[in-house]
Every structure is written in structure tokens, then in C-alpha cells.
Amino acid sequence: GNYIEIEEIRSGQAPVKKGEKSFNLSYNPRDIYIKLTSTVNEDLRSGDSRTILWLLPFYSDGSKSYQYRKLYHSGELKLFGRRGFYIINIGASYNYENRHLSQGSAVRREKLGRVGIREGNDYWHLSQEGTYFEYFREGYSSVTDDVAGYKISAGVTRYVSSGQINGSVSFRHARDGEDGVSRQYRLELYPVVRAFGSGEASLKVEGYVQDLSGDGRVSYRLTDNLSGKSGAVWTLRADYKIKTDFRFTLSFTGRHSDDRKPKITGRGEFIASF
């Protein structure tokens, strides 16, 4: 449900004043969905104090002196509801963290914005989406990450009697704070099949071609953790519900690229509920 929770902890012995607040608001009539979320965690140094404005959702005074400060804000707007989906989908988020260390500060900041359109019926869905992103990280290692870019994609989902088949194509462009540039063209296929009884099997395969330029170190944020000029990433997964409270899961994941050896990992898991 909707709520706002505010807490400040004061201590005569601790060198900081801890403050935590959470806010959640959702509104969902027939053809519209709105959701706002905010979480603020602060360790304010004893020499500073908070004002009455701190009671407001989303508010945090950046001019104060903090030992630790973490902010997360997000919003969603969905319009024109249909059975199982909305035609227009808009979302944005802001994630910030600052830690004061003995030799300076460690800062991490992420911004995301997304606009998508979906349409379809009981047998298929067509989606188109555009995303803008910014990633900044400093003080966590000897190198600063400063990456910004965008991604545009189009996908289709076909529903069949035994499951569904998903496919998409996308283009991603990213640039770092130096002269590094990554351009990626991706193709993804993702069928999900109800293969047996209470079991389900899925195979997700993504192939890509990448044009990468720049000198020196390349951040995984710049390449979205995809290496080389071309490659593929795939995941094979099977889930089987043996009994009501007992499930078995088996998965394999592979990563392939033209500049390094293939890497394949497997994992098996039994899940029991008591």
C-alpha cells in the first residue's frame, strides 16, 4: 500500500546522526498506473543538523556533511491498460551513494529513463522501447567510470499452446568520459516451453556484433559486460515441480566471444518449502 516512514536516530556516543525514510505511492484506476518510490539513508555528521524540510519525500540536502548517504528514487507511469499489459510505459530512476573514506570519498551514481510502447492480443505482443542511461563511479578503484548512452529495441512475443516464443533486435550506443565508444547490434531469441507435467524449459540466446574504439582500459559498463567484436551469450534452464513443496532447477550459461575462450557454467538446485 501507500506509506511514508521516517526515522532519525540520535546518540551521544556515535559521531553521526542516522536518518532513514521511505515513501511509496501507487495509483491504479482502470486505464492508468502511477507509482512513486523513494528511499533515503543518511549518516549525518554530528556538526550538522536536519531541517523540517527533511520530512518531505524525495528531499535530501546535498550541502550537509555526511559519513554515508544513499538515495534511491523511481517513478512509473503506464497508460491505456489492456488485458495483461499497458500500451504506453514510462519509467525513470535515480540511484546515488556516497561514502566518506579516510582518503576521500567513494561516489556511485546511476540514472535511467525508459519509454516503451506495447500492443497485441491473446496470441502476440509487439514492443518498442528506448532507454537512456548514465553511470558514474569514482573512488571504488583506481579508475573512474563515467559512461552515458542509449539503447533502442523492438521485440515480439508469440503465444502458442505449449508456451511462448520471444524475439528482439536492439542497438546500444555508449560513450565514456575519455574517448571510448561502444556500438552494439544485438539479436535475441527466447523460447519458453511447458515441456512436461509441472515442468518448464527455456533457452535464451543473444548474439551480438560490437564496434569498440578507444585507448586504454575499457569499463564493463561501456560494453554492458560484452567483450570482443562479436560473440554470444546463452542460458538453458529447466524447472520441474516434483511435489507441491518440492522443486528442482537446472541451468547452464555460456559466454562466447572472438577474443577469449568460451566459458560455460552449470548450476543445480533443489528447493523445499516447510
Residue pairs with C-beta under 8 A, 6 or more apart in sequence:
1 24
1 26
2 24
2 25
2 26
3 22
3 23
3 24
4 21
4 22
4 23
4 24
4 57
5 20
5 21
5 22
5 23
6 20
6 21
6 55
7 19
7 20
7 21
8 17
8 18
8 19
8 20
8 50
9 17
9 18
9 19
10 17
11 17
15 45
15 46
15 67
16 43
16 44
16 45
16 46
16 67
16 68
17 43
17 44
17 45
17 46
17 48
17 49
17 50
18 42
18 43
18 44
19 40
19 41
19 42
19 43
19 44
19 50
19 54
20 40
20 41
20 42
21 38
21 39
21 40
21 54
21 57
22 38
22 39
22 40
23 36
23 37
23 38
23 39
23 57
23 58
24 35
24 36
24 37
24 38
25 34
25 35
25 36
25 37
26 33
26 34
26 35
26 36
27 33
27 34
27 35
28 34
30 81
31 79
31 80
31 81
32 77
32 78
32 79
32 81
33 76
33 77
33 78
33 81
33 86
34 75
34 76
34 77
34 78
35 74
35 75
35 76
36 57
36 74
36 75
37 72
37 73
37 74
37 75
38 57
38 58
38 71
38 72
38 73
38 74
39 70
39 71
39 72
39 73
40 58
40 59
40 60
40 70
40 71
40 72
41 68
41 69
41 70
41 71
42 60
42 66
42 68
42 69
42 70
43 66
43 67
43 68
43 69
44 50
44 64
44 65
44 66
44 67
45 64
45 65
45 66
45 67
47 65
48 64
48 65
50 61
50 64
51 61
53 59
53 61
54 60
54 61
58 73
60 69
60 71
66 98
66 100
67 99
67 100
68 98
68 99
68 100
69 96
69 97
69 98
70 96
70 97
70 98
71 94
71 95
71 96
71 97
72 93
72 94
72 95
72 96
73 93
73 94
74 91
74 92
74 93
74 94
75 91
75 92
75 93
76 89
76 90
76 91
77 88
77 89
77 90
77 91
78 86
78 88
78 89
78 90
79 86
79 87
79 88
80 86
80 87
80 88
81 87
83 122
85 118
85 120
85 125
86 118
87 117
87 118
87 119
88 116
88 117
89 114
89 115
89 116
89 117
89 118
89 129
90 114
90 115
90 116
91 112
91 113
91 114
92 111
92 112
92 113
92 114
93 110
93 111
93 112
94 110
94 111
95 108
95 109
95 110
95 111
96 108
96 109
96 110
97 106
97 107
97 108
97 109
98 105
98 106
98 107
98 108
99 105
99 106
99 107
99 139
101 139
104 139
105 138
105 139
106 138
106 139
106 140
107 136
107 137
107 138
107 139
108 136
108 137
108 140
109 134
109 135
109 136
109 137
110 133
110 134
110 135
110 136
111 132
111 133
111 134
112 131
112 132
112 133
112 134
113 131
113 132
113 133
114 129
114 130
114 131
114 132
115 129
115 130
116 127
116 128
116 129
116 130
117 127
117 128
117 129
118 125
118 126
118 127
118 128
119 125
119 126
120 126
120 157
122 159
123 158
123 159
124 156
124 157
124 158
124 159
125 156
125 157
126 154
126 155
126 156
127 153
127 154
127 155
127 156
127 157
127 168
128 152
128 153
128 154
128 155
129 152
129 153
129 154
129 155
130 150
130 151
130 152
130 153
131 150
131 151
131 152
131 153
132 149
132 150
133 147
133 148
133 149
133 150
133 151
133 174
134 147
134 148
135 145
135 146
135 147
135 148
135 221
136 144
136 145
136 146
136 147
137 144
137 145
137 146
137 221
138 144
138 145
138 146
143 217
143 219
144 177
145 176
145 177
145 219
145 221
146 176
146 177
147 174
147 175
147 176
147 177
147 219
147 221
147 222
148 174
148 175
149 172
149 173
149 174
149 175
149 182
150 172
150 173
151 170
151 171
151 172
151 173
152 170
152 171
153 168
153 169
153 170
153 171
154 168
154 169
154 170
155 166
155 167
155 168
155 169
155 188
156 166
156 167
156 168
157 164
157 165
157 166
158 164
158 165
158 166
162 193
162 194
162 195
163 191
163 192
163 193
163 194
163 200
164 191
164 192
165 189
165 190
165 191
165 192
166 188
166 189
166 190
166 191
166 192
167 188
167 189
167 190
168 186
168 187
168 188
168 190
169 185
169 186
169 187
169 188
170 184
170 185
170 186
170 188
171 183
171 184
171 185
171 186
172 182
172 183
172 184
172 186
172 224
173 181
173 182
173 183
173 184
174 181
174 182
174 221
174 222
174 223
174 224
175 181
175 182
175 222
176 214
176 219
176 221
176 222
178 214
178 215
178 216
179 213
179 214
179 215
180 212
180 213
180 214
180 215
180 216
180 218
180 219
180 222
181 211
181 212
181 213
181 214
182 210
182 211
182 212
182 218
182 222
182 223
182 224
183 210
183 211
183 212
184 208
184 209
184 210
184 211
184 223
184 224
184 226
185 208
185 209
185 210
186 206
186 207
186 208
187 206
187 207
187 208
188 204
188 205
188 206
188 207
189 203
189 204
189 205
189 206
190 202
190 203
190 204
190 205
191 202
191 203
192 200
192 201
192 202
193 200
193 201
193 202
194 200
195 201
195 238
196 240
197 240
197 241
198 240
198 241
198 242
199 238
199 239
199 240
199 241
200 238
200 239
200 240
201 236
201 237
201 238
201 239
202 235
202 236
202 237
202 238
203 234
203 235
203 236
203 237
204 234
204 235
204 237
205 232
205 233
205 234
206 232
206 233
206 234
207 230
207 231
207 232
208 226
208 230
208 231
208 232
208 233
209 229
209 230
210 223
210 226
210 228
210 229
210 230
210 231
211 229
212 218
212 223
212 229
214 222
226 233
226 257
227 257
227 259
227 260
228 257
228 258
228 259
228 260
229 258
229 259
230 257
230 258
231 255
231 256
231 257
231 258
232 254
232 255
232 256
232 257
233 253
233 254
233 255
233 256
234 253
234 254
235 251
235 252
235 253
235 254
236 251
236 252
236 253
237 249
237 250
237 251
237 252
238 249
238 250
238 251
239 247
239 248
239 249
240 247
240 248
240 249
241 247
242 248
245 272
245 273
245 274
246 270
246 271
246 272
246 273
247 270
247 271
247 272
248 268
248 269
248 270
248 271
249 267
249 268
249 269
249 270
249 271
250 266
250 267
250 268
250 269
251 266
251 267
251 268
252 264
252 265
252 266
252 267
253 264
253 265
253 266
254 262
254 263
254 264
254 265
255 262
255 263
255 264
256 262
256 263
